[in-house]
Amino acid sequence: MSVISVGQAAVLGVVEGLTEFLPVSSTGHLKIVEGLMKIPVTDDAVVGFTAVIQVGAIAAVLLYFFKDIARFASAWVRGLTHPAERRNHDYRFAWWVIYATIPIVAVGLLAKPLIEGPLASLWVVGGSLIIGSGFMWAADRMGRHKRGEGDVTFADAMIVGCSQILALLFPGFSRSGATISTALIRDLDRVAATRLSFFLGIPALTGAGLYELKDALGAGVGAAPLAVGTVASFVVAYASIAWLLRFVAKHSFNAFVLYRIIIGVALFGLLGTGVIGA
């Protein structure tokens, strides 16, 4: 019998798609919802399921940014055989995304027992939501918002890529929140910071989903819940991406900061009263 029903999978897919790219922590929200539904958040199958449905959100990114990704990939392939093409910013950017993914992969493999053990606690999620809010608030004010996507450098990609480790180690911090905030500190404008966060998330999240697939299928989650959760994640994530890019073009991140604080405080309340377990 599957540890996650089809109905629960649909709910979790919607939560994943809605929160994966918003700077509010998809992992944190998934753990909260799983806790409310009495799903064992540290079960190997549940951890695997969470990673797999992220692939639905990543598929939404691939579709939404298909032209950009095709441009980067084309430049990368041309650069492999034509030295003159290696001066192209798109060629270099493709390599930077690859290089920037290496740190989070290394930490993810080395710290897997901690990530899936003590650091998976909902107390950690609540604290990370609130602390991450402060980081986001400060970054939005520190950044000068003067550099566009064409101004992204190797240093930008590596520093922003490494910031993904914060969300990996502290669920609730938010991968998109960490990367967008770090990019803002590097003086990228909000749209460029958000797009960079999307591109850097593609290899890391896709790799995590494929790596965890065996645990999800082999430890108690059936194919039907996985399919439903992934499709739901894809549909909702596509709409979420389109909305976020329109939003950041005209607004600060204050609304997300306030929302994260409210959710973090509410989570502490639920944990303290025993409504959900850590």
N, C-alpha and C positions, 0 to 999 in steps of 0.2 A: 504493500500500500504506500502511495506517495505521501511524503511528509508535507507536501503543499498541494492543495486541491486546485482544480482549474479556476474556480472563482477567486481564490486567494491569489493565484498567479496573475489573473487579470488586474486585480487591485494593485499588486506590487509592480506590474508592468506599467500601469498608468503613473504610479508614484515615481518610478525610475525615469520614465520619459519626461515627466514634468520637471524633475529636479536635477537631472544629470548635468545639464549645462547652465542652469541658473546657479548663482553663487550661494547656494543654501545647503549644500551637502546632500547628494543623493543617498550615500551610504548611511548617513545619520537618519534621514527620513525613512529609509527602508528598514533600518533596525527598530525604529520607533513603531512603525506600522506592524512589523513582524511581532514585536513584543505585545502590542495590543491584541493581535490575533492569536497570541499564545504559540507562535511558531518558534522553535528553538534556534536562536540567532547564531549560535556557535556550532551547530550541526554541520558536518562537511557538505552534506547535500544542499543545505540552505545557503552556505557560503558560495558553493559552486553555482547554484541557481542565480544568485545575485550577480555574479560575474558574467554569466551567460546572457542574461537579459540586457546587460549593458551593450551587448553586440547589436541589439535592435536600435539603441540610441546612436551607436556609432554608424550603423547603416543609414540612419537619417542624416547624419553629418556628411557621409559620402555622397548621398544623393543631392543634398542641398548645395554642397560646395563642389559638385562634380566638375564643373568647368575649371575651377581653380586647381583642383587636385590633378586633373588631366594636364593642365599647363605645367605644374611642377614636375609631374612624372615624365612628361615629354622632354622638358629641359634637362632632367636628370639623365635620361637615356641618351640624348644627343651629346651631353657632356662627357659621357663615358668613352665615346669614340672620337669626338671632335674637340681638341684642346681649346679652340677659340670660343666654344660655347660655355666653357667653365667660368667665364667672366660674367655670365648671365646671373642675375640675382636669384631667379627662380631655381637654377641649378644648385646654387650654394644653399638656398633655403631648404631644399629637399634634403641635402646632407645634414644640415643643422637639426632638422626634426629627428633624423635618425640618431645623431650623436646625443641630442638632448633626451632621448628615450632611455639611453643606456643606464644612467644613474638610478632611475626608478625601478628598472627591471632588476638591477643588482640588489638594491635594498629590499625589493619585494620578495626575492628568492631567499635572501639571507635572514630576513626578519619575519618570515612567514609564520613561525610558531607564536611569536609575540602578537602579530597583527590579528591572527585568528583566535588568540587566547586572551590575555589580560587587556590588551588594547581594544578589544571588541566590546568592552563593557559600555553600557548606556550612560554610566557616569562620565566616562571619557567623552562620549558623544556630546553630552550636555555642556561640559566644560569647553570642548573644542568649538562648539557652535558660538558660544559667547566670546571666547578669546579671539576666534577668527573674525568676529564682527568688528572688534577693535582694530585688528590688522587691516581689514578692508576700509574702515572709516578713515584711518590714518593715511593709507595709501592713496585714497581718492583725493585727499587734501594736499599731500606731499607732492604728488605728480603734477607736472606742468602741462600735460596733455598736448604736447607740441609736435610729436613725432608720429608719422603715419606708418602704414604697413610696409611701404617701400624703404623705410629707414631702419627696419629691423636688422640687427647685426648678429654675428655668431655669439657674442657675449650675452646679448639679450636672450637668444634662444636657449643657451645653456643655463643661465641663471633662472629663467622662467621655468624651464624643464625640470630643474632640480627642485623647484618649489613644490612640485607635485608630491614630493616625498612627505611633506607636512600632512597632506590629506591621507596618504597611505598609512602613516603611522598613527595619526589621530583622526579617526573617523568622526565626522562632524565639522572638521575644519573646512572641507570642501575643496576638491581638486580645482574646479573652475574658479572658486573664490581665491585660492592661493595663487593660481597662475595669473588671473586678471589683476589682482592686487600687486603682485610682483612686477608685472608689465607696466602698471601705472607708476610705480616707484621709478621705473626706468624711463619715465616721461613719455611713454606711448599714449596716444589718445584712447578714449574708451572703446571706440569701434575696433581699432587696430589691436588693442589688448585682448578684446573678446575674441576676435578672429584667430589671433595667435593661440589662445587657449584652446579653441576648437581643433586647430591643426595638430597641436602637440598631444591632444588627447586621443587622436585616432590610433596610432600604433600601440600606445600603452594599454588602452582599454580593450582593444581588439585582442592583443596578446593575452591579457588577463582572462578574457572570456574563453578563448580557445584552450588555455592552460587548465581552466577549472571545469571544462566540459565533462571530462571523465568522472570527476567527483559528483557532478550534478546527476549524471545518468546512472552511475554505478552505485550511488549511496542512498537512493530513495526518492528521486524526483523523476517522474515519468516524462515521456516525450510530449504528451499533450499539454501539461502545465508549462513546460519550457517553451513550446511553440506559442501558446496563448500569451504568456508573459513577454516574449520577445516581440511579437507583432504589436501588442499594445504599447510597448516601450517605443517602438519605431514610429508609430503614428503620432503619439503625443509629443515625442521628442522633436519631430519635424516642425510641428506647430510652435513648440517652445523656442526653437532656434530662431525662427522667423520673427517671433515676437520680441525676443531679447535683443536682437540686432537693431530693431526699430526703437526699442526703449532706450538703449544706451547711447544712441545718437543724439538724444535730447535731454536725458536725465542723468543725475548722479546715482550712486548706489545706496543712498540713504534708506530707501524703502527696504532693501534687502538686509541692511544692517539692523534695522528695527525688527524686522520679521525674525531674523536669526536669534536675537536676544529674547524675544517673546517665546519662541519655540524652546530655546535652551532652558529658560526659567520654568516653563510649563513641564518640560521633561523632568527637571529636578523635583518638581512637585509630585508628578506621577510616581517617580521612583521612591520619594520619601514617604508617600502614603501607601506604598505597596500595590498600587493599581497595576503596575507592570514590574517585572523583575529585571534586574541589571544584566 
